[in-house]
Amino acid sequence: MGREIRSDSTSTDTTEDSDLDDRDVEAHAQGAEPSSIRKFCLPDRWIAVVGLIATFTLVLGAALASSLPKKKPTKGDTGHYSLDAPFREVIHSNFPDPALLHHNGTWYVYASNSAAGIIDNKMHGEGKGLGVANVQLATSKNFVDWVVHDQAAGPLQDLGAWVSREQMPAQFDNSVSVRRADVWAPDIMQRPDGKFVLYYSATAAGEKTIHCIGASVSDSPLGPFEPLSTSIACPIEQGGAIDTGPFKDKDGSLYLTYKLDGNARGNGGECLNTVPPLKDTPIFLQKMEKDGYTTSGSPITILDRTDSDGPLVEAPSLIRTDQGIYILFFSTGCTFDPSYKLKYATSPNITGPYTRASHPLLETGTHGLYAPGSASVVSDGKTWRMAFHARKFTDFAGIRPMYVANLKIRGTIVVLEAPVNPTGILRRIVHA
């Protein structure tokens, strides 16, 4: 299956490399004349001297190397992953904050609007149409080959009455007007009655940047989704709310995880929240009624940022294993720079406390990735699957394509494996 990545930052290769160099040397020696071999041999005492010199040189070189400052990852040498990576880039366009759904043998994935989070723009008109769709949608039968659907026929054509109605030119296409909704991080859940609830965050009416969370309902995962007129969570004074992660527990109870977007009210710096005093950005757990959009009681905090997280924690995705362990995947750092990374924490109880893994699951430099995060984890009944985005610097801009991986979960340890298609051959997307 190639290489695995473990949460303790060690990797194991499941295919052993053969001793090719040793065999080549042996074959060459066996084909040579004994006299010619002796001609180029050194006396034993000289071999010993040369060995000592070589050993000293290696030790000195290692010491000097360790004393030098480590090179920080840059845009020029990251963002293009290595071929032995335990994940695959499957959607090459800007497809941030992917959210997975598996239904009747088909994979669906929903993403933020296609203009979200683009940096270092050099498109100069080549990006017409970006940002027109509120939510992006792609589908797959095998989790490896994906078709991105037409943005003009997006699943969420309209937004709730609570969303900003202000108009602005579409990014990279001034001839098209779109709402200043800036829809981020959708996610989806199937209700007990079979209907689908699509959650999203958008700019609240009267605000320029503060987002709140809304919901919409449809009979089909393809939509169209009918938005609710009121929001689900809208703590504007505290920075708003984003990044929903719906969860259905074993007993059928419905929950919604989301982030209090405190850094939106921050004092500046990376993602507006590295200048003291820093704002809290807790991940909340909210119990929901069976309709999927009516809250039951008040939300509780299940995780908050620490100093090692940088400006924030965000993008929760909660699962429960067959062993009864709850695993909360989340992102830390700032998505615009190399500090962004994917982490996880575990608990025997849905309400916590959650114990963080000792190392990130993915971070900048992992097989060439740049700022990976915003994961969605879903099971198809046999295998845990994960989708996430990472930053990639193209000739046009810094975008966030979608990557996929399979997960092996061993107790509280998560291991990544590259997905394969039904024939067992690794493949990339044929992208519509």
C-alpha positions in Angstrom: 0.0 0.0 0.0 3.0 2.4 -0.1 3.8 4.6 2.9 1.9 5.4 6.0 2.0 8.5 8.3 1.4 8.0 12.0 0.4 10.7 14.4 3.6 10.3 16.3 5.4 11.7 13.2 7.0 8.4 12.3 6.5 6.7 9.0 6.7 3.1 8.0 7.2 1.7 4.5 5.2 -1.4 3.7 7.3 -2.3 0.7 10.9 -3.1 1.5 13.6 -1.7 -0.8 15.9 -4.5 -2.1 19.7 -4.4 -1.6 20.2 -3.4 -5.2 23.6 -1.7 -4.7 25.1 -4.7 -2.9 24.0 -7.1 -5.6 25.4 -4.8 -8.4 28.8 -4.6 -6.6 28.9 -8.4 -6.1 28.0 -9.1 -9.7 30.7 -6.7 -10.9 33.3 -8.3 -8.7 32.5 -11.8 -9.8 32.9 -10.8 -13.5 36.3 -9.2 -12.9 39.7 -10.9 -13.1 41.3 -11.5 -9.7 44.5 -9.7 -10.7 42.6 -6.6 -11.6 40.7 -6.6 -8.3 44.0 -7.0 -6.4 45.5 -4.1 -8.4 43.1 -1.6 -7.0 43.1 -2.9 -3.4 44.7 -1.0 -0.5 46.6 -2.5 2.3 44.6 -3.3 5.4 46.4 -0.6 7.5 45.5 2.1 5.0 41.9 1.0 4.9 41.8 1.5 8.7 43.2 5.0 8.4 40.8 5.9 5.6 37.9 4.6 7.7 38.9 6.7 10.7 39.1 9.8 8.5 35.7 9.1 6.9 34.1 8.5 10.3 35.5 11.8 11.7 34.3 13.7 8.6 30.8 12.3 8.9 30.5 13.1 12.6 31.9 16.7 12.1 29.5 17.2 9.2 26.5 16.1 11.2 27.4 18.3 14.1 27.8 21.3 11.8 24.5 20.6 10.1 22.6 20.3 13.4 24.0 23.7 14.6 22.7 25.5 11.5 19.2 27.0 11.6 16.6 24.8 9.9 15.2 26.1 6.7 11.7 27.4 6.9 9.3 26.0 4.3 8.6 28.6 1.6 6.1 29.0 -1.2 8.8 28.0 -3.7 9.6 24.6 -2.3 6.3 23.4 -0.8 2.8 22.9 -2.1 3.6 20.0 -4.5 3.5 16.7 -2.7 5.8 13.8 -3.1 4.7 10.7 -5.1 5.1 8.4 -2.1 2.7 10.4 0.0 -0.2 8.6 1.8 -2.8 10.9 0.2 -3.7 12.1 -3.2 -4.7 15.5 -4.7 -8.0 14.8 -6.5 -9.5 18.2 -7.2 -6.9 20.6 -8.6 -9.0 23.9 -8.5 -9.6 26.0 -5.5 -11.9 23.7 -3.4 -11.4 24.7 0.2 -13.0 23.3 3.4 -14.3 20.0 1.9 -17.1 18.2 3.6 -17.9 14.6 2.8 -21.1 12.6 2.5 -21.5 8.9 1.5 -25.0 8.0 0.3 -26.2 5.1 -1.7 -22.8 4.2 -3.0 -21.9 7.7 -4.1 -19.5 10.1 -2.5 -20.5 13.8 -2.3 -18.2 16.6 -1.3 -19.2 20.2 -0.6 -16.8 23.2 -0.4 -16.6 26.9 0.2 -17.2 29.2 -2.7 -14.5 29.0 -5.3 -13.0 32.4 -4.6 -12.5 31.9 -0.9 -9.0 32.3 0.5 -7.2 32.8 -2.8 -3.9 34.6 -2.2 -1.1 36.0 -4.4 -3.5 36.4 -7.3 -1.9 36.7 -10.7 -5.0 35.6 -12.7 -5.6 38.9 -14.5 -9.0 37.8 -15.8 -8.3 34.1 -16.2 -10.5 33.3 -13.1 -13.8 34.5 -14.4 -16.7 32.9 -12.6 -14.9 32.4 -9.3 -17.1 33.1 -6.3 -20.4 32.9 -8.2 -21.6 29.7 -6.6 -22.4 29.8 -2.9 -21.3 26.2 -2.3 -19.3 24.0 -4.6 -20.2 20.3 -5.2 -18.3 17.3 -6.6 -19.2 13.6 -6.7 -17.3 10.3 -7.0 -18.1 6.6 -7.2 -14.7 5.3 -6.0 -13.4 8.2 -3.8 -10.5 8.7 -6.3 -12.0 10.0 -9.5 -14.1 13.1 -9.0 -16.4 15.2 -11.1 -16.8 18.9 -10.1 -20.3 20.0 -10.9 -21.2 23.2 -12.7 -21.1 26.2 -10.4 -24.1 27.8 -12.0 -26.2 24.8 -10.8 -24.8 24.8 -7.3 -26.8 23.0 -4.6 -27.4 26.1 -2.5 -28.9 28.7 -4.9 -30.3 31.0 -2.2 -29.3 32.0 1.3 -31.3 32.7 4.5 -32.9 36.1 5.1 -30.3 36.7 7.9 -27.5 36.9 5.4 -26.0 40.2 4.1 -27.9 41.4 0.9 -25.1 43.8 -0.1 -24.0 43.3 -3.7 -20.4 43.4 -5.0 -18.5 42.4 -8.2 -17.6 38.7 -8.4 -13.9 38.1 -7.7 -12.0 38.2 -11.0 -15.2 39.0 -13.0 -16.4 42.6 -12.6 -19.3 42.0 -15.0 -21.0 39.7 -12.5 -22.6 40.9 -9.3 -22.8 38.6 -6.3 -23.8 39.0 -2.7 -21.2 39.8 -0.1 -22.1 36.5 1.6 -18.7 34.9 1.3 -20.0 31.5 2.1 -17.6 29.2 3.9 -17.2 25.7 5.1 -20.5 24.0 4.3 -21.2 20.5 5.8 -24.1 18.1 5.6 -26.1 15.6 7.6 -28.9 13.2 6.7 -31.8 13.4 9.2 -33.7 10.4 10.6 -36.5 11.2 8.1 -34.2 10.8 5.2 -34.0 14.6 4.3 -30.6 16.3 4.1 -29.5 19.4 6.1 -26.8 21.5 4.5 -25.1 23.9 7.0 -23.1 26.9 5.9 -21.6 30.1 7.3 -22.0 33.5 5.7 -21.6 37.2 6.4 -24.5 38.4 8.6 -26.7 41.3 7.5 -25.2 44.6 8.5 -21.7 43.2 8.8 -18.7 43.3 6.5 -16.8 40.3 7.7 -18.6 38.7 10.7 -20.1 35.3 9.8 -22.9 33.3 11.3 -24.2 29.8 10.8 -27.3 28.8 8.9 -29.0 25.7 7.6 -30.9 24.5 4.5 -33.0 21.4 3.7 -33.4 19.2 0.7 -34.8 15.8 -0.3 -31.6 15.1 -2.3 -27.9 15.6 -1.6 -27.7 17.3 -5.0 -30.2 20.0 -3.9 -31.6 22.4 -4.4 -31.5 23.2 -0.7 -34.1 25.5 0.8 -32.5 27.9 3.3 -34.0 28.6 6.7 -34.9 32.3 7.2 -33.1 32.5 10.6 -29.6 31.6 11.7 -28.6 28.7 14.0 -25.7 30.4 15.8 -24.9 34.1 15.5 -22.8 35.5 18.4 -21.8 38.7 16.5 -20.3 40.5 19.4 -17.9 37.6 20.1 -16.8 37.4 16.5 -19.5 35.2 14.9 -19.5 31.5 14.2 -18.1 29.3 11.4 -17.0 25.8 10.5 -19.9 23.5 11.2 -19.3 19.7 11.7 -22.6 17.7 12.2 -22.4 14.4 14.0 -24.9 11.6 14.6 -24.1 9.5 17.7 -24.7 5.7 18.1 -28.0 6.3 19.9 -29.3 8.5 17.1 -28.7 11.8 18.9 -27.7 14.7 16.6 -25.0 17.2 17.4 -23.4 20.2 15.7 -19.8 21.2 16.3 -18.6 24.6 15.3 -16.1 27.3 16.0 -16.7 30.6 17.8 -14.8 32.9 15.4 -13.2 35.0 18.2 -10.2 35.9 16.1 -12.5 37.9 13.8 -12.6 40.4 16.7 -8.9 40.0 17.3 -6.3 42.8 17.8 -4.2 42.0 14.7 -1.4 39.8 13.5 -1.8 36.4 11.9 -5.5 35.7 11.3 -6.1 38.8 13.4 -5.2 37.1 16.6 -1.5 37.1 17.5 -1.4 40.6 19.1 -2.3 40.4 22.8 -4.7 40.1 24.4 -5.6 37.1 22.3 -9.2 36.1 21.8 -10.6 32.6 22.5 -11.7 30.6 19.6 -13.4 27.6 21.2 -14.9 24.6 19.4 -18.5 24.1 20.6 -20.7 21.0 20.8 -24.3 21.8 20.4 -27.0 19.2 20.8 -29.7 19.4 18.0 -33.3 18.3 17.7 -34.3 15.6 15.1 -35.0 18.3 12.5 -31.2 19.0 12.5 -31.5 22.8 12.8 -33.3 23.4 16.1 -30.9 23.7 19.0 -31.4 21.7 22.3 -29.9 23.5 25.3 -26.8 25.6 25.2 -23.5 24.7 23.5 -20.5 23.4 25.6 -16.8 24.0 24.9 -15.0 20.8 24.0 -11.7 22.3 22.9 -10.0 25.7 22.9 -6.8 27.2 21.6 -3.5 26.9 23.5 -0.3 28.8 22.9 1.0 26.0 20.7 -2.0 26.4 18.4 -1.2 30.0 17.5 -4.1 32.3 16.7 -6.9 29.7 16.7 -8.5 26.3 16.6 -11.1 25.6 13.9 -12.7 23.2 11.4 -13.9 20.5 13.7 -14.9 17.0 12.4 -16.1 14.6 15.0 -16.3 10.8 14.6 -16.9 7.8 16.9 -15.0 4.5 16.3 -16.4 1.0 16.8 -14.4 0.9 20.0 -16.4 3.8 21.4 -13.7 6.4 21.1 -14.6 9.9 20.0 -12.0 11.5 17.8 -12.1 15.3 17.1 -10.1 16.4 14.1 -9.3 20.2 14.0 -7.0 22.7 12.5 -4.7 25.2 14.1 -2.4 28.1 13.0 -3.4 30.4 10.1 -4.5 29.1 6.8 -2.7 31.8 4.9 0.8 30.7 6.1 2.9 27.6 6.9 1.6 27.5 10.5 -1.7 25.9 9.5 -1.8 22.2 10.4 -4.2 19.3 11.1 -4.4 17.8 14.6 -6.8 15.5 16.5 -7.8 14.7 20.1 -9.6 11.8 21.6 -12.1 11.1 24.4 -14.2 8.2 25.7 -17.1 10.7 26.1 -18.6 13.0 23.5 -18.5 15.9 25.9 -14.8 15.3 26.7 -12.4 16.0 28.1 -10.4 15.5 24.9 -6.8 14.4 25.0 -4.7 15.8 22.2 -2.4 13.6 20.1 1.3 14.2 20.8 2.0 15.4 17.2 0.0 16.9 14.3 -1.5 14.5 11.8 -0.4 16.8 8.9 1.7 19.9 8.8 3.7 22.0 6.4 6.5 19.9 5.0 4.7 16.6 5.3 5.5 15.0 2.0 5.7 18.5 0.5 2.4 19.9 1.8 1.9 23.5 2.6 -0.6 24.6 5.3 -2.8 21.4 5.3 -6.0 21.4 7.3 -9.8 21.7 7.4 -10.4 17.9 7.3 -13.7 16.0 6.9 -13.7 12.4 8.1 -16.5 9.9 7.2 -16.9 6.1 7.0 -18.4 4.3 4.1 -19.2 1.4 6.4 -15.9 -0.3 5.8 -13.2 2.3 5.7 -12.6 5.7 7.3 -12.1 8.3 4.6 -10.7 11.8 4.9 -10.8 14.9 2.7 -8.7 18.0 3.4 -7.3 21.0 1.7 -3.7 22.4 1.5 -2.2 25.5 -0.1 -0.7 25.2 -3.5 1.1 28.0 -5.4 0.4 27.8 -9.1 1.3 30.2 -11.9 -2.0 32.0 -11.3 -2.4 32.2 -7.5 -2.2 30.5 -4.1 -5.2 28.2 -4.1 -6.4 25.3 -1.9 -7.0 22.1 -3.8 -8.7 19.0 -2.2 -6.7 15.9 -1.1 -8.0 12.5 0.1 -6.7 9.7 2.2 -7.9 6.6 3.9 -7.5 6.3 7.7 -6.5 3.4 9.9 -7.5 4.0 13.5 -5.8 1.9 16.1 -7.2 2.8 19.5 -6.3 6.5 19.8 -3.8 6.5 17.0 -4.7 7.6 13.5 -2.7 6.5 10.5 -3.0 7.8 6.9 -3.0 5.6 3.8 -3.2 6.5 0.2 -6.6 5.6 -1.4 -6.7 3.2 -4.4 -9.3 2.8 -7.1 -11.2 -0.6 -7.4 -8.4 -2.1 -9.6 -5.8 -1.3 -7.0 -4.0 1.3 -9.2 -3.4 4.8 -7.8 -5.1 7.4 -10.0 -5.8 11.1 -10.2 -8.9 12.9 -11.1 -10.3 13.4 -14.6 -11.7 16.8 -13.7 -14.7 18.4 -15.3 
